[in-house]
Amino acid sequence: MAQKVALITASSAGLGAQVARVLAPDFRVVVNYSSNASRAQELVDELSKIPSTHSSPTNPRFHLLQADVSSKPAVEKLVKDTLKTMGRLDVVVSNAGWTRVSNFMNIDEGVNEEDWDKCFVMNVKTHLWLAYAAKDALAENEGTFVSTASVAGVKPSGSSLPYAVTKAAQIHLAKGLAVILAPKIRVNSVSPGMLLTEWGMRFPESKREAAKNNTKLKRLATVDDVADQVRTLILSRSVTGQNLCIDGGSSI
């Protein structure tokens, strides 16, 4: 059986990199990055040391592709280049996103036009473009598409109003795509709470502590927790149209 291929956007660090690690034993993986080529190459070097579960893994096992996913033509080229090098596509993890931290409770800070426009491109449109570009290849292999949303899209909260609203739109987009692309393609989303990634550590300690105390489990989800659930969704052949909150119960 041919070894399956996963494309992960924004995967040189943080959650995307951890998803690459948990898929590396069983999948051939395309790592996408925006600008930090050396960090992306370090990840590929690390992945290459992970043993494959396949007795004769197909080469290349890993491939590095630069793309600015805020550009529709760049997203289309990313999928084309993946297929050209890897020969097939079974899994897409659409992990890109954007926010500018502002005061969610301050309406004056919540009406910045540039924030709304960039959030809508990065939190909604890029996921649509990627699903559309990959749909034929995914359908051929009864593949799956998983996008990284946020608990801010479930419970009004988070780094900014534009972020929360566009994450809610992203979750609904995944449900819409699950309906449209069935029965050949499964589409789901994951909604982490605050993650203490490089980005999450930008929040002041007081906000990080408040986020932890707001969970029912009194602990924040980790990147490992979320990546493991992404892998579960990828392998679950009967799950589509679902948004999985991985937030320690903060949204209930």
Legacy VTK file of the C-alpha trace (Angstrom):
# vtk DataFile Version 3.0
C-alpha trace
ASCII
DATASET POLYDATA
POINTS 252 float
0.000 0.000 0.000
1.379 3.417 -0.988
2.420 5.601 1.912
-0.012 8.441 2.550
0.973 12.110 2.314
0.069 14.931 4.709
0.475 18.650 3.966
0.640 20.862 7.064
0.564 24.641 6.671
2.434 26.936 9.087
4.281 23.907 10.410
7.830 25.043 11.121
7.055 25.622 14.827
4.379 25.336 17.502
1.311 23.211 16.883
2.039 22.628 13.196
5.491 21.232 14.000
4.058 18.919 16.660
1.422 17.632 14.219
4.287 16.876 11.827
6.047 14.917 14.574
3.022 12.775 15.430
2.339 12.031 11.753
5.972 11.372 10.790
6.049 7.639 11.662
3.105 6.767 9.390
2.844 9.551 6.824
5.071 11.314 4.364
4.915 14.959 5.415
5.146 18.295 3.609
6.256 21.066 5.974
5.131 24.532 4.901
6.682 27.729 6.240
6.254 31.425 5.512
9.686 32.986 6.071
11.881 31.114 8.563
13.648 28.625 6.278
16.343 27.585 8.769
13.800 26.725 11.469
11.764 24.711 8.966
14.889 22.841 7.821
15.756 22.034 11.445
12.329 20.452 11.842
12.748 18.341 8.700
16.154 17.192 9.982
14.480 16.214 13.267
11.631 14.401 11.490
14.097 12.435 9.391
15.412 10.768 12.557
11.951 9.438 13.479
11.664 5.784 12.377
9.017 5.012 9.774
6.404 2.339 10.432
6.580 1.414 6.743
9.038 -1.348 5.922
10.153 0.504 2.805
9.156 4.172 3.184
8.617 6.033 -0.067
11.043 8.836 -0.819
11.010 11.647 -0.209
9.574 11.069 3.262
9.651 14.799 3.996
9.537 17.885 1.844
9.850 21.585 2.611
7.760 24.200 0.793
7.695 27.945 1.326
4.372 29.698 0.748
2.621 32.840 1.940
-0.829 31.383 2.549
-2.417 34.843 2.654
-2.119 34.698 -1.157
-4.581 32.555 -3.109
-2.136 31.870 -6.001
0.522 30.845 -3.435
-1.911 28.393 -1.829
-2.755 26.899 -5.233
0.963 26.560 -6.046
1.598 24.943 -2.652
-0.832 22.132 -3.466
0.520 21.731 -7.010
4.100 21.548 -5.752
3.087 19.003 -3.097
1.509 16.750 -5.718
4.429 17.195 -8.098
6.996 16.081 -5.510
5.013 13.616 -3.398
2.689 12.176 -6.049
-0.472 12.150 -3.945
-2.258 13.952 -1.111
-4.313 12.282 1.632
-4.339 14.733 4.538
-4.339 18.522 4.784
-3.879 20.206 8.157
-4.727 23.868 7.587
-2.947 25.426 10.524
-2.352 29.071 9.547
-4.018 31.916 11.411
-3.502 35.494 12.546
-4.442 37.953 15.240
-3.319 41.249 16.681
-3.700 41.254 20.442
-6.091 43.937 21.658
-8.603 44.365 24.473
-11.588 42.148 23.612
-13.825 44.189 25.954
-12.924 47.546 24.385
-15.186 48.125 21.376
-12.986 51.001 20.177
-10.117 48.521 19.772
-12.446 46.035 18.096
-13.285 48.109 15.010
-9.839 48.305 13.394
-10.481 47.708 9.677
-7.022 46.291 8.978
-7.422 43.747 11.762
-10.779 42.601 10.380
-9.444 42.287 6.840
-6.300 40.382 7.791
-8.156 38.127 10.260
-10.721 37.277 7.600
-8.041 36.375 5.057
-5.921 34.321 7.456
-8.643 32.721 9.580
-11.257 32.045 6.899
-10.249 32.565 3.280
-6.922 30.727 3.363
-8.661 27.586 4.663
-11.248 27.804 1.888
-8.566 28.307 -0.771
-6.580 25.347 0.524
-9.584 23.025 0.678
-10.602 24.026 -2.833
-7.105 23.556 -4.253
-6.722 20.145 -2.576
-10.248 18.763 -3.080
-9.610 16.666 -6.193
-6.472 15.046 -4.802
-8.132 14.399 -1.431
-11.267 12.945 -3.056
-9.140 10.535 -5.062
-7.859 8.987 -1.828
-10.933 9.562 0.394
-8.770 11.946 2.383
-9.338 14.391 5.183
-9.006 18.114 5.890
-8.510 19.474 9.421
-8.297 23.184 10.221
-6.999 24.789 13.406
-9.614 27.156 14.825
-9.853 28.388 18.434
-12.057 28.244 21.491
-12.430 32.006 20.876
-14.678 31.010 17.969
-16.929 29.013 20.311
-17.108 31.294 23.343
-16.740 35.057 22.701
-13.270 35.686 24.097
-9.649 35.693 23.103
-7.054 38.039 21.698
-9.438 40.339 19.812
-13.010 40.683 18.549
-12.003 40.251 14.867
-10.104 37.082 15.801
-13.035 35.575 17.717
-15.574 36.343 14.991
-13.397 35.033 12.158
-12.564 31.880 14.130
-16.318 31.295 14.514
-16.593 31.710 10.738
-13.725 29.241 10.260
-15.545 26.616 12.348
-18.710 27.105 10.314
-16.686 26.951 7.092
-15.384 23.527 8.124
-18.941 22.333 8.741
-20.040 23.717 5.368
-17.145 22.027 3.594
-17.959 18.763 5.377
-21.417 18.892 3.805
-20.213 19.977 0.361
-17.209 17.665 0.022
-18.904 14.518 1.382
-18.841 11.586 0.906
-15.246 11.424 -0.360
-13.601 13.941 1.998
-13.956 14.328 5.765
-13.611 17.884 7.128
-13.225 18.787 10.792
-11.739 21.537 12.959
-10.002 21.700 16.311
-10.431 24.572 18.745
-7.633 24.794 21.299
-7.766 27.036 24.305
-4.702 29.130 25.072
-1.537 27.258 24.117
1.792 28.269 25.625
3.553 28.330 22.271
5.901 31.119 21.227
2.747 33.087 20.392
0.896 32.209 23.607
3.845 33.288 25.717
3.357 36.837 24.444
0.420 37.158 26.821
1.296 38.552 30.254
1.580 35.969 33.030
-1.595 37.339 34.653
-3.609 36.558 31.510
-2.062 33.096 31.179
-2.890 32.355 34.820
-6.460 33.646 34.367
-6.891 31.400 31.318
-5.732 28.389 33.347
-8.074 29.213 36.225
-10.949 29.579 33.753
-10.632 25.912 32.744
-12.563 23.178 34.539
-9.429 21.019 34.719
-7.291 23.896 36.074
-4.677 23.347 33.403
-4.135 24.576 29.872
-4.117 22.152 26.980
-0.676 21.489 25.556
0.500 21.444 21.962
0.951 17.684 22.382
-2.701 17.296 23.470
-3.944 19.145 20.395
-1.624 17.396 17.939
-2.734 14.002 19.282
-6.375 14.969 18.690
-5.573 16.159 15.145
-4.056 12.731 14.494
-7.188 11.078 15.931
-9.422 13.091 13.577
-7.188 12.183 10.639
-7.519 8.472 11.432
-11.248 8.515 12.324
-13.029 7.428 9.174
-16.532 8.118 10.523
-16.093 11.666 11.837
-16.889 14.740 9.743
-18.320 18.213 10.344
-17.134 18.303 13.950
-15.337 21.002 15.913
-13.313 19.526 18.754
-12.700 21.869 21.698
-9.401 21.072 23.413
-9.581 23.669 26.144
-9.666 22.046 29.572
-13.402 22.708 29.631
-13.150 26.501 29.473
-15.929 26.747 26.888
-18.567 24.925 28.957
LINES 1 253
252 0 1 2 3 4 5 6 7 8 9 10 11 12 13 14 15 16 17 18 19 20 21 22 23 24 25 26 27 28 29 30 31 32 33 34 35 36 37 38 39 40 41 42 43 44 45 46 47 48 49 50 51 52 53 54 55 56 57 58 59 60 61 62 63 64 65 66 67 68 69 70 71 72 73 74 75 76 77 78 79 80 81 82 83 84 85 86 87 88 89 90 91 92 93 94 95 96 97 98 99 100 101 102 103 104 105 106 107 108 109 110 111 112 113 114 115 116 117 118 119 120 121 122 123 124 125 126 127 128 129 130 131 132 133 134 135 136 137 138 139 140 141 142 143 144 145 146 147 148 149 150 151 152 153 154 155 156 157 158 159 160 161 162 163 164 165 166 167 168 169 170 171 172 173 174 175 176 177 178 179 180 181 182 183 184 185 186 187 188 189 190 191 192 193 194 195 196 197 198 199 200 201 202 203 204 205 206 207 208 209 210 211 212 213 214 215 216 217 218 219 220 221 222 223 224 225 226 227 228 229 230 231 232 233 234 235 236 237 238 239 240 241 242 243 244 245 246 247 248 249 250 251
